[in-house]
Amino acid sequence: MEQESKTLERLDFESFVRSRKVDALFVLVGVLLGVFFGWNIVEIAIFALFIWSIVGPIQSRYLAWPALFFLAFTPILLTMNRDTQAEEFAIYAYYFLAMAVIRGIIEVRQEKSNIR
């Protein structure tokens, strides 16, 4: 029984990869652009997540949680006199807020088109 479920999970993953080749290609191009421009690993990961949020939809609420996390830790870092890290966290919070808003707009438009 356990072997059978592992086989089914593997088949589901393989079919997912086969059906999403173009989406994965977009994310890979985004990662390569980040490497080309010399971004650090966190910036590359956030950019790849941004691309994935558009092509392979991630709900906007899941993008808002990291924004709240980074936003909540910014004042804590400021009180600890870690100004540089607090600034980075604030920037990451704005990145995730922007992604959540963009994704939210897409979700609203999709809901309106489904109603008509």
N, C-alpha and C positions, 0 to 999 in steps of 0.2 A: 504494500500500500504506500509506504513512504517513498520507495523507488519510483512508483508511478506518479506521485505528486511532484517529485523533482524533475521527472521527464516532462510533465506538463508545464511546469514553471520555465524550464529551458526552452520549450517550444514557443511559449508565449513571448519570452524575451527575444528569441530569434525572429519571430514574426513581427514583433514591434520594431526591431532594428531594420528589417527588410522594408517595412512600410514607411519608415521615417528617414530614409537615406538622405533625402533632400534637406530635411530639417537639420539632421546631424551635420551635413555639409556646411550649412549656414553657420552653425555654432563653431565648427572647426575653422572656417574662414575668419570668424570673429576672434577666436583665440590666436590665430596666426597674425592677424592685424595688431593685436595687443602685444605680441612678441616683437613684431616689426617696429612698433612705436616705442618699445622699451618700457612698457608698463610693468608694475610689480604684479605679483601673483594674485593679490586680492582684487586689483583693478581688472585684471583679465577675467577672473572668475565672475565678478559682478557684470561685466560686459557680456560674457557668455550667457549668464542667467537672463540678462535683459533680452538678448536675441531669442533665447529659448522661450521667454515669456510671451513673445510675439508669435513665433511660429508653432510652438507646441503647447498651447495655452496653459498658463499657470493662473489660477484665480487671483484677483487683486488682493483679496484678504491675506493670502499667503505671502504676498510681497509687502504688505503693510506691517507684518510682525517684525521682520528684521529692522524696518525703519523705526519702529517703536523701541526696539532693543538699543539700537545705536543712539537714538535720541535720548533715552533714559540714562545711558551711561556717560553722555557728554558732560553734564554738570558734575557727576561724580569724579570724572577725570580732571575737571577744572579745579575742584577742591583739593585734589591730590597734587596740584601743580604740574600736571602732565599736559601742558597746553598743546603741544604738537599732536599728541595722540588724540586729544579731545577734538582738535580741528579735523583730523582724519575721520573720526567717528561721526562728526556732524556732516561732513561731506558724504559719507556712506549713507547716512540717514536720508539726506536729500536725494541721493541716487535711488534708493528704494522707494521713497515717497513719489518721485517722478515716475518710476516704473509702475507703481500701484495706480496712480492716476491715469496713465496711458492705458493700462490694462482695463481699468474701470470704464473708461470711455469706450473701449472696444466691446466690453461686455454689454454696456447699455445699448450700443448700436445693434449688436447681435439680437438682443431681446426685442428691440423695436422691429427689426426685420422679421423676426419669428411671429410677431403678433399680426402683422399685415398679411 
